[in-house]
Amino acid sequence: MTTNWNSILTTKRSFSTVSKFASGKISGKEFSSSFANTPSSGTVNTLLKSHGVEKARVLAQKALSRR
């Protein structure tokens, strides 16, 4: 399964949240809860469940580096 990062990184707020998560400033639970009740909440939860927090951080760093 691939993660649609375009749907996650739609706003400045979500971009900032992903940056904080990728750098380790917030936990996986905080990352997930910051996207609660948004259209991309399912994508974020699936990312964390399928890859785990550490791998999700690596993927977030990779996605941000390609922006």
Residue frames relative to the residue before (quaternion, step in Angstrom):
aa qw qx qy qz dx dy dz
M 1.0000 0.0000 0.0000 0.0000 0.00 0.00 0.00
T 0.2277 -0.7661 0.5865 0.1315 3.53 -0.95 0.86
T 0.3944 -0.7085 0.5395 0.2269 3.52 -1.15 0.66
N 0.3285 -0.7314 0.5652 0.1940 3.55 -0.88 0.95
W 0.1911 -0.8227 0.5289 0.0831 3.58 -0.01 1.30
N 0.5622 0.5961 -0.3956 0.4149 3.59 1.14 -0.44
S 0.6671 0.4866 -0.3066 0.4735 3.58 1.04 -0.70
I 0.6615 0.4924 -0.3080 0.4745 3.60 1.13 -0.56
L 0.7698 0.3577 -0.1788 0.4974 3.59 0.89 -0.93
T 0.2357 0.8211 -0.4904 0.1723 3.57 0.86 0.92
T 0.7952 0.2253 -0.1141 0.5513 3.61 1.05 -0.65
K 0.6515 -0.4975 0.3898 0.4196 3.57 -1.28 0.24
R 0.6322 0.5422 -0.3306 0.4439 3.56 1.04 -0.77
S 0.6890 0.4568 -0.2896 0.4824 3.59 0.87 -0.89
F 0.6066 0.5429 -0.3536 0.4606 3.60 1.06 -0.68
S 0.6523 0.5114 -0.3001 0.4721 3.56 1.00 -0.86
T 0.6486 0.5217 -0.3098 0.4595 3.57 0.98 -0.85
V 0.6552 0.4913 -0.3100 0.4830 3.59 0.94 -0.85
S 0.6275 0.5339 -0.3364 0.4561 3.61 1.01 -0.75
K 0.6566 0.5019 -0.3055 0.4729 3.57 0.96 -0.87
F 0.6543 0.5080 -0.3090 0.4673 3.57 0.99 -0.84
A 0.6697 0.5137 -0.3017 0.4433 3.58 0.89 -0.93
S 0.7164 0.4339 -0.2538 0.4838 3.58 1.05 -0.72
G 0.5458 -0.6565 0.3760 0.3602 3.59 1.28 -0.04
K 0.4441 0.7134 -0.4448 0.3097 3.59 1.23 0.24
I 0.7648 0.1840 -0.1409 0.6011 3.59 1.22 -0.41
S 0.5238 -0.6502 0.4622 0.2986 3.55 -1.20 0.59
G 0.6831 -0.4667 0.3675 0.4249 3.53 -1.32 0.11
K 0.6397 0.5227 -0.3236 0.4614 3.57 1.04 -0.76
E 0.6542 0.4935 -0.3114 0.4812 3.59 0.98 -0.82
F 0.6183 0.5454 -0.3284 0.4609 3.56 1.06 -0.80
S 0.6818 0.4855 -0.2796 0.4704 3.56 0.88 -0.96
S 0.7015 0.4733 -0.2803 0.4530 3.58 0.86 -0.91
S 0.6083 0.5514 -0.3682 0.4362 3.61 1.12 -0.46
F 0.7078 0.4061 -0.2525 0.5199 3.59 1.23 -0.38
A 0.3651 0.7403 -0.4903 0.2797 3.60 1.25 0.17
N 0.8456 0.1325 -0.1433 0.4969 3.55 -1.09 0.85
T 0.5488 0.5379 -0.4389 0.4656 3.56 1.06 0.80
P 0.6542 -0.5240 0.3561 0.4131 3.61 -1.17 0.33
S 0.7263 0.4267 -0.2498 0.4775 3.62 1.10 -0.57
S 0.3628 0.7573 -0.4840 0.2462 3.62 1.19 0.18
G 0.6509 0.5193 -0.3183 0.4532 3.59 0.98 -0.78
T 0.6366 0.5248 -0.3221 0.4644 3.56 1.03 -0.78
V 0.6634 0.5003 -0.2993 0.4690 3.58 0.94 -0.90
N 0.6724 0.4930 -0.3046 0.4605 3.60 0.88 -0.90
T 0.6432 0.5114 -0.3197 0.4718 3.59 0.99 -0.79
L 0.6152 0.5507 -0.3342 0.4545 3.58 1.02 -0.80
L 0.7050 0.4607 -0.2661 0.4689 3.57 0.84 -0.97
K 0.6775 0.4938 -0.3007 0.4546 3.60 0.96 -0.80
S 0.7323 0.4432 -0.2556 0.4494 3.58 0.89 -0.86
H 0.7961 0.3071 -0.1555 0.4978 3.60 1.02 -0.69
G 0.4301 -0.6714 0.4905 0.3516 3.59 1.12 -0.50
V 0.6779 -0.5325 0.3278 0.3865 3.55 -1.25 0.43
E 0.6882 0.5011 -0.3085 0.4244 3.61 0.78 -0.94
K 0.6802 0.4636 -0.2867 0.4901 3.59 0.90 -0.88
A 0.6180 0.5374 -0.3411 0.4614 3.59 1.08 -0.70
R 0.6137 0.5365 -0.3441 0.4660 3.61 1.08 -0.68
V 0.6497 0.5119 -0.3092 0.4692 3.57 0.95 -0.90
L 0.6662 0.4955 -0.2979 0.4710 3.57 0.94 -0.87
A 0.6331 0.5191 -0.3299 0.4701 3.60 1.05 -0.72
Q 0.6342 0.5208 -0.3258 0.4695 3.59 0.99 -0.80
K 0.6533 0.5176 -0.2997 0.4641 3.54 0.99 -0.89
A 0.6610 0.5043 -0.3055 0.4641 3.58 0.94 -0.88
L 0.6721 0.4956 -0.3022 0.4597 3.58 0.97 -0.82
S 0.6481 0.5262 -0.3248 0.4446 3.57 1.04 -0.71
R 0.6859 0.4634 -0.2730 0.4902 3.57 1.21 -0.44
R 0.5534 0.5876 -0.3954 0.4382 3.59 1.24 0.23
